Amino acid sequence: ESSGFEYQLTKAISTTTATFAAATTGWIFLPGNLILQYGTGTSVGVTVTTHNFPLTFNAVPYSLVITSIISSSSNDATLNAAPTTSQFTIRGKTSGNHDFYWIAIGS
């Protein structure tokens, strides 16, 4: 473009954190110094379950979205507390397993 704006397209990350996880969990660097992380998880019953991000954010993520894999009120899982830079906690609404997808965006 000829707008004169500069956009960051890459990020240097140490070799100890530069391993990408399996297809079910992972992360990708986005322009503008953003990181998108994603994955799947299971919460068992109404107990609180902790899930770690594959890569620790520099600050609390801007957004964290949880979506039940099986869409029904008996399988819903909800965020238990605000996420931290390295993890989030989730709790099921009923007994049994609650499988979910998650996606987080931060820097």
N, CA, C and O atoms as CSV, one atom per row, in Angstrom:
chain,resi,resn,atom,element,x,y,z
A,1,GLU,N,N,0.821,-1.183,0.000
A,1,GLU,CA,C,0.000,0.000,0.000
A,1,GLU,C,C,0.868,1.250,0.000
A,1,GLU,O,O,2.059,1.206,0.308
A,2,SER,N,N,0.265,2.318,-0.339
A,2,SER,CA,C,0.974,3.585,-0.310
A,2,SER,C,C,0.470,4.478,0.819
A,2,SER,O,O,0.619,5.698,0.752
A,3,SER,N,N,-0.126,3.886,1.855
A,3,SER,CA,C,-0.697,4.666,2.959
A,3,SER,C,C,0.375,5.224,3.887
A,3,SER,O,O,0.134,6.197,4.602
A,4,GLY,N,N,1.559,4.612,3.879
A,4,GLY,CA,C,2.619,5.060,4.767
A,4,GLY,C,C,2.588,4.378,6.131
A,4,GLY,O,O,3.481,4.610,6.946
A,5,PHE,N,N,1.579,3.538,6.403
A,5,PHE,CA,C,1.503,2.823,7.672
A,5,PHE,C,C,2.412,1.603,7.653
A,5,PHE,O,O,2.567,0.946,6.624
A,6,GLU,N,N,3.013,1.308,8.805
A,6,GLU,CA,C,3.842,0.121,8.947
A,6,GLU,C,C,3.091,-0.905,9.766
A,6,GLU,O,O,2.444,-0.557,10.754
A,7,TYR,N,N,3.168,-2.179,9.368
A,7,TYR,CA,C,2.494,-3.261,10.070
A,7,TYR,C,C,3.514,-4.324,10.434
A,7,TYR,O,O,4.287,-4.770,9.586
A,8,GLN,N,N,3.516,-4.732,11.702
A,8,GLN,CA,C,4.415,-5.790,12.141
A,8,GLN,C,C,3.833,-7.122,11.697
A,8,GLN,O,O,2.681,-7.423,12.007
A,9,LEU,N,N,4.609,-7.925,10.977
A,9,LEU,CA,C,4.119,-9.191,10.454
A,9,LEU,C,C,4.797,-10.398,11.070
A,9,LEU,O,O,4.346,-11.525,10.862
A,10,THR,N,N,5.865,-10.195,11.822
A,10,THR,CA,C,6.563,-11.317,12.440
A,10,THR,C,C,6.879,-10.979,13.889
A,10,THR,O,O,6.770,-9.827,14.310
A,11,LYS,N,N,7.270,-11.994,14.640
A,11,LYS,CA,C,7.637,-11.791,16.038
A,11,LYS,C,C,8.742,-12.779,16.390
A,11,LYS,O,O,8.656,-13.958,16.045
A,12,ALA,N,N,9.766,-12.310,17.066
A,12,ALA,CA,C,10.844,-13.177,17.519
A,12,ALA,C,C,10.424,-13.823,18.832
A,12,ALA,O,O,10.081,-13.131,19.790
A,13,ILE,N,N,10.452,-15.139,18.872
A,13,ILE,CA,C,10.103,-15.897,20.072
A,13,ILE,C,C,11.235,-16.873,20.331
A,13,ILE,O,O,11.782,-17.457,19.396
A,14,SER,N,N,11.586,-17.050,21.581
A,14,SER,CA,C,12.709,-17.936,21.914
A,14,SER,C,C,12.409,-19.362,21.453
A,14,SER,O,O,11.249,-19.751,21.324
A,15,THR,N,N,13.458,-20.126,21.209
A,15,THR,CA,C,13.288,-21.499,20.734
A,15,THR,C,C,12.603,-22.380,21.764
A,15,THR,O,O,12.042,-23.414,21.401
A,16,THR,N,N,12.630,-22.006,23.032
A,16,THR,CA,C,11.971,-22.828,24.050
A,16,THR,C,C,10.459,-22.698,23.998
A,16,THR,O,O,9.753,-23.588,24.472
A,17,THR,N,N,9.944,-21.608,23.433
A,17,THR,CA,C,8.490,-21.447,23.345
A,17,THR,C,C,7.991,-21.529,21.903
A,17,THR,O,O,6.796,-21.365,21.661
A,18,ALA,N,N,8.868,-21.775,20.956
A,18,ALA,CA,C,8.476,-21.741,19.549
A,18,ALA,C,C,7.945,-23.064,19.029
A,18,ALA,O,O,7.845,-23.242,17.815
A,19,THR,N,N,7.603,-23.993,19.900
A,19,THR,CA,C,7.030,-25.250,19.434
A,19,THR,C,C,5.525,-25.109,19.343
A,19,THR,O,O,4.878,-24.659,20.288
A,20,PHE,N,N,4.979,-25.488,18.226
A,20,PHE,CA,C,3.539,-25.429,18.035
A,20,PHE,C,C,2.929,-26.728,18.535
A,20,PHE,O,O,3.473,-27.808,18.303
A,21,ALA,N,N,1.800,-26.620,19.222
A,21,ALA,CA,C,1.141,-27.786,19.795
A,21,ALA,C,C,0.385,-28.556,18.721
A,21,ALA,O,O,0.347,-28.154,17.558
A,22,ALA,N,N,-0.208,-29.657,19.125
A,22,ALA,CA,C,-0.997,-30.483,18.218
A,22,ALA,C,C,-2.178,-29.692,17.667
A,22,ALA,O,O,-2.460,-28.582,18.118
A,23,ALA,N,N,-2.851,-30.264,16.710
A,23,ALA,CA,C,-3.942,-29.571,16.019
A,23,ALA,C,C,-5.084,-29.169,16.954
A,23,ALA,O,O,-5.824,-28.235,16.643
A,24,THR,N,N,-5.244,-29.848,18.082
A,24,THR,CA,C,-6.357,-29.524,18.971
A,24,THR,C,C,-6.067,-28.336,19.874
A,24,THR,O,O,-6.995,-27.741,20.421
A,25,THR,N,N,-4.819,-27.984,20.038
A,25,THR,CA,C,-4.431,-26.843,20.859
A,25,THR,C,C,-3.237,-26.169,20.202
A,25,THR,O,O,-2.324,-26.837,19.718
A,26,GLY,N,N,-3.249,-24.837,20.188
A,26,GLY,CA,C,-2.109,-24.159,19.589
A,26,GLY,C,C,-2.233,-22.655,19.662
A,26,GLY,O,O,-3.085,-22.116,20.368
A,27,TRP,N,N,-1.361,-21.983,18.916
A,27,TRP,CA,C,-1.355,-20.527,18.898
A,27,TRP,C,C,-0.731,-20.055,17.602
A,27,TRP,O,O,-0.020,-20.798,16.926
A,28,ILE,N,N,-1.010,-18.801,17.268
A,28,ILE,CA,C,-0.425,-18.190,16.091
A,28,ILE,C,C,-0.235,-16.699,16.370
A,28,ILE,O,O,-1.069,-16.068,17.020
A,29,PHE,N,N,0.851,-16.156,15.879
A,29,PHE,CA,C,1.120,-14.730,16.013
A,29,PHE,C,C,0.380,-13.996,14.914
A,29,PHE,O,O,0.412,-14.413,13.757
A,30,LEU,N,N,-0.288,-12.903,15.266
A,30,LEU,CA,C,-1.017,-12.073,14.308
A,30,LEU,C,C,-0.346,-10.707,14.183
A,30,LEU,O,O,0.315,-10.265,15.123
A,31,PRO,N,N,-0.499,-10.032,13.055
A,31,PRO,CA,C,0.051,-8.678,12.917
A,31,PRO,C,C,-0.487,-7.761,14.017
A,31,PRO,O,O,-1.601,-7.945,14.508
A,32,GLY,N,N,0.310,-6.790,14.386
A,32,GLY,CA,C,-0.099,-5.857,15.431
A,32,GLY,C,C,0.272,-6.340,16.813
A,32,GLY,O,O,-0.253,-5.837,17.806
A,33,ASN,N,N,1.181,-7.322,16.897
A,33,ASN,CA,C,1.662,-7.870,18.168
A,33,ASN,C,C,0.558,-8.598,18.938
A,33,ASN,O,O,0.543,-8.583,20.169
A,34,LEU,N,N,-0.362,-9.235,18.212
A,34,LEU,CA,C,-1.423,-10.023,18.835
A,34,LEU,C,C,-1.099,-11.502,18.727
A,34,LEU,O,O,-0.427,-11.938,17.792
A,35,ILE,N,N,-1.585,-12.267,19.694
A,35,ILE,CA,C,-1.452,-13.720,19.673
A,35,ILE,C,C,-2.848,-14.313,19.792
A,35,ILE,O,O,-3.613,-13.940,20.682
A,36,LEU,N,N,-3.179,-15.234,18.899
A,36,LEU,CA,C,-4.432,-15.962,18.952
A,36,LEU,C,C,-4.113,-17.375,19.416
A,36,LEU,O,O,-3.302,-18.064,18.798
A,37,GLN,N,N,-4.746,-17.809,20.501
A,37,GLN,CA,C,-4.558,-19.159,21.014
A,37,GLN,C,C,-5.891,-19.881,20.976
A,37,GLN,O,O,-6.942,-19.253,21.099
A,38,TYR,N,N,-5.858,-21.194,20.806
A,38,TYR,CA,C,-7.088,-21.964,20.652
A,38,TYR,C,C,-6.915,-23.368,21.201
A,38,TYR,O,O,-5.794,-23.832,21.409
A,39,GLY,N,N,-8.033,-24.040,21.435
A,39,GLY,CA,C,-7.950,-25.411,21.887
A,39,GLY,C,C,-9.300,-26.010,22.218
A,39,GLY,O,O,-10.348,-25.395,22.020
A,40,THR,N,N,-9.242,-27.219,22.726
A,40,THR,CA,C,-10.420,-27.925,23.204
A,40,THR,C,C,-10.156,-28.319,24.644
A,40,THR,O,O,-9.006,-28.348,25.082
A,41,GLY,N,N,-11.197,-28.617,25.371
A,41,GLY,CA,C,-11.036,-29.031,26.756
A,41,GLY,C,C,-12.259,-29.769,27.246
A,41,GLY,O,O,-13.280,-29.844,26.562
A,42,THR,N,N,-12.138,-30.308,28.437
A,42,THR,CA,C,-13.238,-31.004,29.086
A,42,THR,C,C,-13.298,-30.561,30.530
A,42,THR,O,O,-12.281,-30.504,31.221
A,43,SER,N,N,-14.490,-30.251,30.976
A,43,SER,CA,C,-14.741,-29.955,32.375
A,43,SER,C,C,-15.580,-31.100,32.913
A,43,SER,O,O,-16.565,-31.495,32.289
A,44,VAL,N,N,-15.200,-31.639,34.067
A,44,VAL,CA,C,-15.906,-32.789,34.629
A,44,VAL,C,C,-16.859,-32.322,35.720
A,44,VAL,O,O,-16.433,-31.802,36.751
A,45,GLY,N,N,-18.153,-32.513,35.481
A,45,GLY,CA,C,-19.164,-32.165,36.473
A,45,GLY,C,C,-19.151,-30.680,36.801
A,45,GLY,O,O,-18.819,-29.844,35.961
A,46,VAL,N,N,-19.518,-30.372,38.032
A,46,VAL,CA,C,-19.584,-28.982,38.465
A,46,VAL,C,C,-18.299,-28.537,39.164
A,46,VAL,O,O,-18.246,-27.437,39.713
A,47,THR,N,N,-17.267,-29.376,39.149
A,47,THR,CA,C,-15.997,-28.980,39.746
A,47,THR,C,C,-15.276,-27.989,38.839
A,47,THR,O,O,-15.478,-27.990,37.625
A,48,VAL,N,N,-14.447,-27.158,39.424
A,48,VAL,CA,C,-13.676,-26.164,38.670
A,48,VAL,C,C,-12.465,-26.860,38.053
A,48,VAL,O,O,-11.722,-27.560,38.741
A,49,THR,N,N,-12.275,-26.662,36.758
A,49,THR,CA,C,-11.160,-27.254,36.031
A,49,THR,C,C,-10.282,-26.138,35.481
A,49,THR,O,O,-10.786,-25.181,34.895
A,50,THR,N,N,-8.968,-26.258,35.669
A,50,THR,CA,C,-8.014,-25.264,35.172
A,50,THR,C,C,-7.448,-25.714,33.834
A,50,THR,O,O,-7.068,-26.874,33.670
A,51,HIS,N,N,-7.394,-24.790,32.877
A,51,HIS,CA,C,-6.824,-25.055,31.554
A,51,HIS,C,C,-5.742,-24.022,31.278
A,51,HIS,O,O,-5.979,-22.820,31.392
A,52,ASN,N,N,-4.549,-24.497,30.914
A,52,ASN,CA,C,-3.416,-23.617,30.654
A,52,ASN,C,C,-3.372,-23.214,29.181
A,52,ASN,O,O,-3.655,-24.025,28.300
A,53,PHE,N,N,-3.016,-21.961,28.924
A,53,PHE,CA,C,-2.774,-21.525,27.562
A,53,PHE,C,C,-1.475,-22.164,27.086
A,53,PHE,O,O,-0.562,-22.349,27.891
A,54,PRO,N,N,-1.360,-22.508,25.799
A,54,PRO,CA,C,-0.106,-23.079,25.294
A,54,PRO,C,C,1.078,-22.126,25.443
A,54,PRO,O,O,2.214,-22.564,25.626
A,55,LEU,N,N,0.811,-20.821,25.364
A,55,LEU,CA,C,1.845,-19.792,25.463
A,55,LEU,C,C,1.335,-18.724,26.422
A,55,LEU,O,O,0.197,-18.274,26.287
A,56,THR,N,N,2.141,-18.316,27.375
A,56,THR,CA,C,1.721,-17.292,28.331
A,56,THR,C,C,1.640,-15.935,27.636
A,56,THR,O,O,2.574,-15.518,26.952
A,57,PHE,N,N,0.506,-15.251,27.822
A,57,PHE,CA,C,0.337,-13.902,27.295
A,57,PHE,C,C,1.175,-12.922,28.118
A,57,PHE,O,O,1.514,-13.214,29.264
A,58,ASN,N,N,1.510,-11.773,27.551
A,58,ASN,CA,C,2.200,-10.711,28.295
A,58,ASN,C,C,1.247,-9.997,29.248
A,58,ASN,O,O,1.679,-9.461,30.269
A,59,ALA,N,N,-0.047,-9.987,28.923
A,59,ALA,CA,C,-1.081,-9.367,29.748
A,59,ALA,C,C,-2.316,-10.255,29.663
A,59,ALA,O,O,-2.382,-11.159,28.831
A,60,VAL,N,N,-3.284,-9.997,30.518
A,60,VAL,CA,C,-4.525,-10.765,30.486
A,60,VAL,C,C,-5.134,-10.664,29.089
A,60,VAL,O,O,-5.166,-9.571,28.523
A,61,PRO,N,N,-5.616,-11.763,28.516
A,61,PRO,CA,C,-6.157,-11.714,27.154
A,61,PRO,C,C,-7.311,-10.720,27.023
A,61,PRO,O,O,-8.085,-10.504,27.955
A,62,TYR,N,N,-7.395,-10.124,25.834
A,62,TYR,CA,C,-8.474,-9.177,25.557
A,62,TYR,C,C,-9.814,-9.894,25.468
A,62,TYR,O,O,-10.849,-9.349,25.850
A,63,SER,N,N,-9.782,-11.123,24.959
A,63,SER,CA,C,-11.015,-11.873,24.750
A,63,SER,C,C,-10.767,-13.351,24.948
A,63,SER,O,O,-9.732,-13.873,24.535
A,64,LEU,N,N,-11.712,-14.028,25.580
A,64,LEU,CA,C,-11.692,-15.481,25.731
A,64,LEU,C,C,-13.115,-15.963,25.484
A,64,LEU,O,O,-14.047,-15.541,26.169
A,65,VAL,N,N,-13.280,-16.848,24.501
A,65,VAL,CA,C,-14.598,-17.350,24.127
A,65,VAL,C,C,-14.628,-18.854,24.360
A,65,VAL,O,O,-13.733,-19.577,23.920
A,66,ILE,N,N,-15.661,-19.320,25.054
A,66,ILE,CA,C,-15.864,-20.740,25.323
A,66,ILE,C,C,-17.129,-21.174,24.587
A,66,ILE,O,O,-18.165,-20.521,24.710
A,67,THR,N,N,-17.061,-22.267,23.822
A,67,THR,CA,C,-18.221,-22.775,23.090
A,67,THR,C,C,-18.357,-24.272,23.350
A,67,THR,O,O,-17.405,-25.026,23.146
A,68,SER,N,N,-19.525,-24.704,23.796
A,68,SER,CA,C,-19.765,-26.130,24.025
A,68,SER,C,C,-19.721,-26.887,22.708
A,68,SER,O,O,-20.248,-26.417,21.700
A,69,ILE,N,N,-19.095,-28.057,22.712
A,69,ILE,CA,C,-19.030,-28.877,21.507
A,69,ILE,C,C,-20.410,-29.458,21.205
A,69,ILE,O,O,-20.844,-29.465,20.053
A,70,ILE,N,N,-21.089,-29.936,22.223
A,70,ILE,CA,C,-22.469,-30.406,22.069
A,70,ILE,C,C,-23.352,-29.303,22.605
A,70,ILE,O,O,-23.325,-28.998,23.797
A,71,SER,N,N,-24.124,-28.713,21.736
A,71,SER,CA,C,-24.923,-27.556,22.124
A,71,SER,C,C,-26.227,-27.988,22.794
A,71,SER,O,O,-27.227,-28.251,22.126
A,72,SER,N,N,-26.196,-28.055,24.103
A,72,SER,CA,C,-27.409,-28.319,24.882
A,72,SER,C,C,-27.187,-27.749,26.270
A,72,SER,O,O,-26.048,-27.628,26.721
A,73,SER,N,N,-28.244,-27.407,26.931
A,73,SER,CA,C,-28.111,-26.803,28.260
A,73,SER,C,C,-27.502,-27.773,29.265
A,73,SER,O,O,-26.919,-27.339,30.259
A,74,SER,N,N,-27.625,-29.078,29.026
A,74,SER,CA,C,-27.058,-30.044,29.973
A,74,SER,C,C,-25.562,-30.238,29.770
A,74,SER,O,O,-24.902,-30.832,30.622
A,75,ASN,N,N,-25.015,-29.753,28.667
A,75,ASN,CA,C,-23.584,-29.915,28.400
A,75,ASN,C,C,-22.824,-28.596,28.496
A,75,ASN,O,O,-21.626,-28.564,28.212
A,76,ASP,N,N,-23.479,-27.518,28.883
A,76,ASP,CA,C,-22.832,-26.215,28.925
A,76,ASP,C,C,-21.774,-26.135,30.018
A,76,ASP,O,O,-21.938,-26.669,31.115
A,77,ALA,N,N,-20.694,-25.457,29.686
A,77,ALA,CA,C,-19.641,-25.140,30.641
A,77,ALA,C,C,-19.430,-23.635,30.580
A,77,ALA,O,O,-19.539,-23.034,29.512
A,78,THR,N,N,-19.132,-23.032,31.706
A,78,THR,CA,C,-18.958,-21.584,31.756
A,78,THR,C,C,-17.635,-21.231,32.410
A,78,THR,O,O,-17.064,-22.017,33.166
A,79,LEU,N,N,-17.167,-20.044,32.105
A,79,LEU,CA,C,-15.961,-19.521,32.719
A,79,LEU,C,C,-16.212,-19.329,34.206
A,79,LEU,O,O,-17.228,-18.756,34.598
A,80,ASN,N,N,-15.294,-19.803,35.032
A,80,ASN,CA,C,-15.478,-19.721,36.478
A,80,ASN,C,C,-15.004,-18.391,37.051
A,80,ASN,O,O,-15.599,-17.875,37.998
A,81,ALA,N,N,-13.941,-17.836,36.486
A,81,ALA,CA,C,-13.364,-16.573,36.960
A,81,ALA,C,C,-12.639,-15.922,35.784
A,81,ALA,O,O,-12.446,-16.548,34.742
A,82,ALA,N,N,-12.244,-14.682,35.956
A,82,ALA,CA,C,-11.505,-13.984,34.900
A,82,ALA,C,C,-10.214,-14.741,34.585
A,82,ALA,O,O,-9.563,-15.245,35.500
A,83,PRO,N,N,-9.833,-14.830,33.306
A,83,PRO,CA,C,-8.593,-15.520,32.954
A,83,PRO,C,C,-7.374,-14.756,33.443
A,83,PRO,O,O,-7.439,-13.554,33.703
A,84,THR,N,N,-6.262,-15.469,33.563
A,84,THR,CA,C,-4.973,-14.844,33.871
A,84,THR,C,C,-4.128,-14.880,32.596
A,84,THR,O,O,-4.623,-15.270,31.539
A,85,THR,N,N,-2.889,-14.486,32.684
A,85,THR,CA,C,-2.010,-14.506,31.516
A,85,THR,C,C,-1.663,-15.926,31.081
A,85,THR,O,O,-1.271,-16.138,29.933
A,86,SER,N,N,-1.802,-16.910,31.985
A,86,SER,CA,C,-1.369,-18.265,31.671
A,86,SER,C,C,-2.472,-19.320,31.690
A,86,SER,O,O,-2.254,-20.439,31.227
A,87,GLN,N,N,-3.662,-18.985,32.221
A,87,GLN,CA,C,-4.687,-20.025,32.336
A,87,GLN,C,C,-6.080,-19.442,32.521
A,87,GLN,O,O,-6.245,-18.240,32.731
A,88,PHE,N,N,-7.078,-20.315,32.440
A,88,PHE,CA,C,-8.454,-19.954,32.759
A,88,PHE,C,C,-9.108,-21.138,33.456
A,88,PHE,O,O,-8.671,-22.278,33.301
A,89,THR,N,N,-10.148,-20.864,34.216
A,89,THR,CA,C,-10.870,-21.924,34.912
A,89,THR,C,C,-12.295,-21.987,34.391
A,89,THR,O,O,-12.894,-20.971,34.039
A,90,ILE,N,N,-12.820,-23.194,34.351
A,90,ILE,CA,C,-14.149,-23.417,33.799
A,90,ILE,C,C,-14.898,-24.391,34.695
A,90,ILE,O,O,-14.292,-25.217,35.377
A,91,ARG,N,N,-16.219,-24.285,34.688
A,91,ARG,CA,C,-17.055,-25.153,35.513
A,91,ARG,C,C,-18.267,-25.579,34.691
A,91,ARG,O,O,-18.878,-24.768,33.995
A,92,GLY,N,N,-18.606,-26.871,34.783
A,92,GLY,CA,C,-19.802,-27.370,34.123
A,92,GLY,C,C,-21.041,-27.002,34.920
A,92,GLY,O,O,-20.965,-26.748,36.122
A,93,LYS,N,N,-22.178,-26.975,34.247
A,93,LYS,CA,C,-23.429,-26.623,34.925
A,93,LYS,C,C,-24.118,-27.835,35.546
A,93,LYS,O,O,-24.928,-27.689,36.462
A,94,THR,N,N,-23.800,-29.030,35.053
A,94,THR,CA,C,-24.418,-30.254,35.559
A,94,THR,C,C,-23.345,-31.329,35.717
A,94,THR,O,O,-22.181,-31.089,35.398
A,95,SER,N,N,-23.726,-32.513,36.207
A,95,SER,CA,C,-22.769,-33.611,36.317
A,95,SER,C,C,-22.435,-34.134,34.924
A,95,SER,O,O,-23.135,-33.841,33.955
A,96,GLY,N,N,-21.373,-34.900,34.837
A,96,GLY,CA,C,-20.948,-35.443,33.546
A,96,GLY,C,C,-19.859,-34.602,32.918
A,96,GLY,O,O,-19.440,-33.589,33.478
A,97,ASN,N,N,-19.403,-35.027,31.752
A,97,ASN,CA,C,-18.345,-34.309,31.040
A,97,ASN,C,C,-18.922,-33.195,30.189
A,97,ASN,O,O,-19.989,-33.345,29.592
A,98,HIS,N,N,-18.216,-32.081,30.135
A,98,HIS,CA,C,-18.611,-30.929,29.345
A,98,HIS,C,C,-17.454,-30.597,28.399
A,98,HIS,O,O,-16.475,-29.974,28.809
A,99,ASP,N,N,-17.565,-31.005,27.161
A,99,ASP,CA,C,-16.517,-30.761,26.176
A,99,ASP,C,C,-16.736,-29.401,25.528
A,99,ASP,O,O,-17.869,-29.017,25.241
A,100,PHE,N,N,-15.643,-28.676,25.300
A,100,PHE,CA,C,-15.774,-27.325,24.761
A,100,PHE,C,C,-14.577,-26.953,23.896
A,100,PHE,O,O,-13.497,-27.534,24.006
A,101,TYR,N,N,-14.802,-25.970,23.034
A,101,TYR,CA,C,-13.742,-25.311,22.272
A,101,TYR,C,C,-13.472,-23.977,22.960
A,101,TYR,O,O,-14.371,-23.424,23.594
A,102,TRP,N,N,-12.262,-23.452,22.850
A,102,TRP,CA,C,-11.962,-22.125,23.369
A,102,TRP,C,C,-11.021,-21.411,22.399
A,102,TRP,O,O,-10.263,-22.037,21.659
A,103,ILE,N,N,-11.098,-20.081,22.430
A,103,ILE,CA,C,-10.215,-19.236,21.636
A,103,ILE,C,C,-9.927,-17.975,22.436
A,103,ILE,O,O,-10.842,-17.383,23.009
A,104,ALA,N,N,-8.678,-17.561,22.480
A,104,ALA,CA,C,-8.281,-16.371,23.236
A,104,ALA,C,C,-7.407,-15.483,22.358
A,104,ALA,O,O,-6.591,-15.968,21.575
A,105,ILE,N,N,-7.593,-14.183,22.502
A,105,ILE,CA,C,-6.785,-13.200,21.765
A,105,ILE,C,C,-6.172,-12.244,22.766
A,105,ILE,O,O,-6.870,-11.716,23.632
A,106,GLY,N,N,-4.888,-12.020,22.655
A,106,GLY,CA,C,-4.197,-11.101,23.554
A,106,GLY,C,C,-2.841,-10.735,22.980
A,106,GLY,O,O,-2.567,-10.948,21.799
A,107,SER,N,N,-2.000,-10.181,23.839
A,107,SER,CA,C,-0.653,-9.816,23.380
A,107,SER,C,C,0.384,-10.342,24.344
A,107,SER,O,O,1.580,-10.139,24.136
